[in-house]
């Protein structure tokens, strides 16, 4: 599955704007990757999804969600806006879709909450990926759900 910029439709939606089918597909994708693929049981449903200021960024190809991230308002997870649950469908990986997703996530976060840094908790092995998008490591590695993570910030 090739994912080029021209054939991905990007939608940035509130919880209320998601259809039941979109919500199901998002949760299935997140469980398939973060819990099953990474063999990491954790509380996926954390009540942040339905926060009134949180947005869900969907990358859709041929009617299927192939990329997703959650954009969180200031004070939902960190003092600044943050990006989380960054994920691509396994079959769509390896062709730059993750970079397209991060570019879109940063653009939408900056539009929603302008002139603020963006904070993330990144899996430590993805540090270089996030550095390519302007994030800088600001913490020592720590364990989160049995996976090494680091905190990173991207200046406004």
Order of alpha helices (4+ residues) and beta strands (2+ residues): beta-alpha-beta-beta-beta-alpha-beta-alpha-beta-beta-beta
